[in-house]
């Protein structure tokens, strides 16, 4: 029996669009955040806008990294496009993509502060690292199992983590200003920023 050319073997395709998924997801997060804030007695214009902003930020990240998506499977789909997976850092880095990935996670520190009261560097950077790692692993699985059109790149992981760190440094520096702290406080869903300890004059010796 003659071999059947790969191009003539059966396979299936699926195109996953962005907007039909992202828009309902964003609206769902808006509704969920309103319900949660109401149950906590925090429902108000500013807390609600903060929660909505965080939700739409998450939706934007999903859209930028995972959608739209083209999938293919079956004998005729061919081997996975392994060139879409980059495991060696800085060798094939694309400067434009690297900078965009830094920018993508710059707001993370501010949003974590506003939504959850996260102030320390370590949880902010760790959140950026783990979120980026989850995205890159998902992209790699899509490439290997579904012949997806996304890219899994270790440079993206580095850039996202660096962006989270830089965002924390910028935001913490901004919070040193009393007017900035007063402006941010009404929008925060987390606990209030502890007031700096007052210096007490040394006790006089009698």
For each residue, the residues with C-beta under 8 A, 3 or more apart:
1:
2:
3:
4: 8 9
5: 8 9
6: 9 75 76 78
7: 76
8: 4 5 76
9: 4 5 6 74 75 76
10: 74 75 76
11: 72 73 74 75 76 77
12: 72 73 74 77
13: 70 71 72
14: 70 71 72
15: 68 69 70 71
16: 21 67 68 69 70 71
17: 20 21 67 68
18: 21 22 63 67 68
19: 22 23
20: 17 23 24
21: 16 17 18 24 25 67
22: 18 19 25 26 59 62 63 67
23: 19 20 26 27
24: 20 21 27 28
25: 21 22 28 29 59 62
26: 22 23 29 30 55 56 59
27: 23 24 30 31
28: 24 25 31 32
29: 25 26 32 33 52 55 56 58 59
30: 26 27 33 34 51 52 55
31: 27 28 34 35
32: 28 29 35 36
33: 29 30 36 37 48 51 52 54 55
34: 30 31 37 38 43 48 51
35: 31 32 38 39
36: 32 33 39 40 51
37: 33 34 40 42 43 44 47 48 51 189
38: 34 35 41 42 43
39: 35 36
40: 36 37 43
41: 38
42: 37 38 47 189
43: 34 37 38 40 47 48
44: 37 47 48
45: 48 49
46: 49 50 186 187
47: 37 42 43 44 50 51 187 189
48: 33 34 37 43 44 45 51 52
49: 45 46 52 53 187
50: 46 47 53 54 114 115 187 188 189
51: 30 33 34 36 37 47 48 54 55 115 189
52: 29 30 33 48 49 55 56
53: 49 50 56 57 111
54: 33 50 51 57 58 111 114 115
55: 26 29 30 33 51 52 58 59
56: 26 29 52 53 59 60
57: 53 54 60 61 107 111
58: 29 54 55 61 62
59: 22 25 26 29 55 56 62 63
60: 56 57 63 64
61: 57 58 64 65 104 131 135
62: 22 25 58 59 65 66 67
63: 18 22 59 60 66 67
64: 60 61 104
65: 61 62 135 139 150
66: 62 63 69 135 138 139 142 150
67: 16 17 18 21 22 62 63
68: 15 16 17 18
69: 15 16 66 142 148 149 150
70: 13 14 15 16 148 149
71: 13 14 15 16 142 146 147 148
72: 11 12 13 14 77 146 147
73: 11 12 77 145 146 147
74: 9 10 11 12 77
75: 6 9 10 11
76: 6 7 8 9 10 11
77: 11 12 72 73 74 147
78: 6 147
79: 82
80: 143 144 145 147
81: 84 143 147
82: 79 85 143
83:
84: 81 143 148 149 150 151 152
85: 82 140 143 144 151 152 153
86: 91 92 151 152 153 154 155
87: 154
88: 91 92 154
89: 93 154 155 158
90: 93 155
91: 86 88
92: 86 88 155
93: 89 90 97 98 155
94: 97 98 155
95: 98 99
96: 99 100
97: 93 94 100 101 153 155 156 159
98: 93 94 95 101 102 155 156 158 159
99: 95 96 102 103 159
100: 96 97 103 104
101: 97 98 104 105 155 156 159 160 163
102: 98 99 105 106 159 160 162 163 166
103: 99 100 106 163
104: 61 64 100 101 160 163
105: 101 102 108 128 131 132 159 160 161 163 164 167
106: 102 103 109 163 164 166 167 170
107: 57 110 111 167
108: 105 111 112 124 127 128 163 164 167 168
109: 106 112 113 118 124 164 167 168 170 171 172
110: 107 113 114 167 171
111: 53 54 57 107 108 114 115
112: 108 109 115 116 118 123 124 127
113: 109 110 116 117 118 119 171 184 188 190
114: 50 54 110 111 184 187 188 189 190
115: 50 51 54 111 112 189 190
116: 112 113 189 190
117: 113 188 189 190 191
118: 109 112 113 123 124 127 190
119: 113 172 193
120: 123 124
121: 124 125 165 168 172
122: 125 126
123: 112 118 120 126 127
124: 108 109 112 118 120 121 127 128 164 165 167 168
125: 121 122 128 129 161 164 165 168
126: 122 123 129 130
127: 108 112 118 123 124 130 131 164
128: 105 108 124 125 131 132 160 161 163 164 165
129: 125 126 132 133 157 160 161 164
130: 126 127 133 134
131: 61 105 127 128 134 135 160
132: 105 128 129 135 136 156 157 160 161
133: 129 130 136 137 157
134: 130 131 137 138
135: 61 65 66 131 132 138 139 156 160
136: 132 133 139 140 152 153 154 156 157
137: 133 134 140 141 152
138: 66 134 135 141 142
139: 65 66 135 136 142 143 148 150 151 152
140: 85 136 137 143 144 152
141: 137 138 144 145 146
142: 66 69 71 138 139 145 146 148 150
143: 80 81 82 84 85 139 140 146 147 148 150 151 152
144: 80 85 140 141
145: 73 80 141 142
146: 71 72 73 141 142 143
147: 71 72 73 77 78 80 81 143
148: 69 70 71 84 139 142 143
149: 69 70 84
150: 65 66 69 84 139 142 143
151: 84 85 86 139 143 156
152: 84 85 86 136 137 139 140 143 156
153: 85 86 97 136 156 157
154: 86 87 88 89 136 157 158
155: 86 89 90 92 93 94 97 98 101 158 159
156: 97 98 101 132 135 136 151 152 153 159 160
157: 129 132 133 136 153 154 160 161
158: 89 98 154 155 161 162
159: 97 98 99 101 102 105 155 156 162 163
160: 101 102 104 105 128 129 131 132 135 156 157 163 164
161: 105 125 128 129 132 157 158 164 165
162: 102 158 159 165 166
163: 101 102 103 104 105 106 108 128 159 160 166 167
164: 105 106 108 109 124 125 127 128 129 160 161 167 168
165: 121 124 125 128 161 162 168 169
166: 102 106 162 163 169 170
167: 105 106 107 108 109 110 124 163 164 170 171
168: 108 109 121 124 125 164 165 171 172
169: 165 166 172 173
170: 106 109 166 167 173 174
171: 109 110 113 167 168 174 175
172: 109 119 121 168 169 175 176
173: 169 170 176
174: 170 171 177 180
175: 171 172 180 181 184 193
176: 172 173 180
177: 174 180 181
178: 181 182
179: 182 183
180: 174 175 176 177 183 184
181: 175 177 178 184 185 193
182: 178 179 185
183: 179 180 186
184: 113 114 175 180 181 187 188
185: 181 182 188 192 193
186: 46 183
187: 46 47 49 50 114 184
188: 50 113 114 117 184 185 192
189: 37 42 47 50 51 114 115 116 117
190: 113 114 115 116 117 118
191: 117
192: 185 188
193: 119 175 181 185
194:
195:
196:
197:
198:
199:
200:
201:
202:
203:
204:
205:
206:
